[in-house]
Amino acid sequence: MNHWLIKQEPGDYAFAQFVKDKRTDWTGVRNFQARNNLSAMKTGDAVLYYHSGDERAIVGTATVSRAAFPDPTTEPDEEKGAWVAVELRAGETLKNPLPLAAVKADALLKDMVLAKNSRLSVMPVSPAEHARILHLTA
């Protein structure tokens, strides 16, 4: 199993809404590195949900419930299959959200992609980083 982190503005799709919806297709990613990360996701992979914008915190968990498929939001003039989506199943709301500042300040997390490239919307998380985040948010 791999571990990932996805980012979303809470005003666009808050984790609380995702929990109500139970599942969602993660569409509309138009960054090549993020697309490659979506393509690498496998069913059963663990996902952390991060609220970007003013909140800047890891707030919940999810699971990949369907691996990469062509993004249905691809524009007609874009190459079919150039962009992908995955289906995610909502997990748990974290008891204690983990702010970006705390990630950057933690010795075990300071080198994770989120701390170094916080603009990337879909990123890998190492198993050790994932375990540390779950420990800090319990």
C-alpha positions in Angstrom: 0.0 0.0 0.0 1.2 3.5 -0.8 0.3 6.7 1.0 -0.8 10.0 -0.5 -1.9 13.5 0.4 -4.5 15.5 -1.6 -5.2 19.2 -1.2 -8.4 21.1 -1.6 -9.7 24.5 -0.7 -12.3 24.0 2.0 -14.6 26.5 0.2 -14.5 24.4 -2.9 -14.9 20.9 -1.4 -14.6 20.7 2.4 -13.7 17.4 4.0 -17.0 17.5 6.0 -18.9 17.5 2.6 -16.7 14.6 1.4 -17.7 12.6 4.5 -21.4 13.3 3.8 -20.9 12.3 0.2 -19.0 9.1 1.3 -17.1 9.0 -2.0 -16.0 11.3 -4.8 -14.2 11.2 -8.1 -11.0 13.3 -7.7 -11.2 15.2 -11.0 -9.9 18.4 -12.5 -6.2 18.0 -11.7 -4.2 19.8 -14.4 -0.6 19.6 -13.2 1.6 17.0 -14.8 3.4 16.0 -11.6 0.1 15.7 -9.7 -1.4 13.8 -12.6 1.5 11.3 -12.5 0.8 10.9 -8.8 -2.9 10.2 -9.4 -1.9 7.6 -12.1 0.3 5.8 -9.5 -2.5 5.5 -7.0 -3.9 1.9 -6.5 -7.1 0.7 -4.9 -6.6 0.5 -1.2 -4.0 3.2 -0.9 -4.3 5.5 2.1 -4.9 9.2 1.5 -4.6 12.2 3.8 -6.9 15.1 3.1 -5.4 18.6 3.4 -7.4 21.9 3.5 -5.4 24.5 1.7 -6.0 28.3 1.6 -6.3 30.0 5.0 -6.7 26.8 7.0 -3.5 24.9 5.8 -4.0 21.7 7.8 -4.3 18.0 7.3 -7.9 17.3 8.4 -9.0 13.8 7.4 -8.3 10.5 5.8 -9.5 8.6 2.7 -8.9 5.5 0.7 -8.5 5.1 -3.0 -11.5 3.0 -4.1 -10.9 3.1 -7.8 -7.5 3.5 -9.5 -6.8 6.0 -12.3 -9.3 6.4 -15.1 -9.7 9.1 -17.8 -10.9 12.3 -16.2 -14.4 13.0 -17.3 -13.9 16.8 -16.9 -11.3 16.8 -19.7 -12.1 19.5 -22.2 -13.0 18.4 -25.8 -9.8 20.0 -27.2 -7.6 18.1 -24.7 -6.1 14.8 -25.6 -8.4 12.0 -24.3 -6.7 10.2 -21.5 -4.1 13.0 -20.9 -5.7 13.7 -17.6 -6.8 11.2 -15.0 -9.0 10.9 -12.0 -9.4 8.5 -9.1 -12.3 7.6 -6.9 -11.8 8.2 -3.2 -13.8 6.8 -0.3 -14.0 9.2 2.7 -12.4 8.0 5.9 -12.2 9.7 9.3 -12.1 13.3 10.4 -8.8 13.7 12.3 -9.4 14.4 16.0 -6.6 17.1 15.9 -6.0 18.7 12.5 -2.3 19.1 11.8 -1.4 22.6 10.6 1.3 23.1 7.9 3.4 25.0 10.4 3.4 21.9 12.7 4.5 19.7 9.8 7.4 22.0 9.0 8.4 22.2 12.6 8.4 18.4 13.2 11.8 16.8 12.8 10.2 13.7 11.2 8.0 15.6 8.8 10.1 18.7 7.8 11.4 17.0 4.6 8.0 15.7 3.3 6.8 17.0 0.0 4.1 19.0 1.7 6.7 21.0 3.6 9.0 21.5 0.6 6.4 21.9 -2.3 3.1 23.0 -0.7 1.7 24.0 -4.0 1.5 20.5 -5.4 -2.1 19.2 -5.1 -1.4 15.4 -5.1 1.7 14.1 -3.5 3.3 11.0 -2.1 3.7 10.5 1.6 6.2 7.9 3.0 4.9 5.2 5.4 6.9 6.8 8.2 5.4 10.2 7.5 1.9 8.8 7.3 2.4 7.0 10.7 3.8 10.2 12.3 0.9 12.3 11.0 -1.7 9.8 12.4 0.2 9.8 15.7 0.2 13.6 16.0 -3.5 13.9 15.1 -4.8 11.1 17.4 
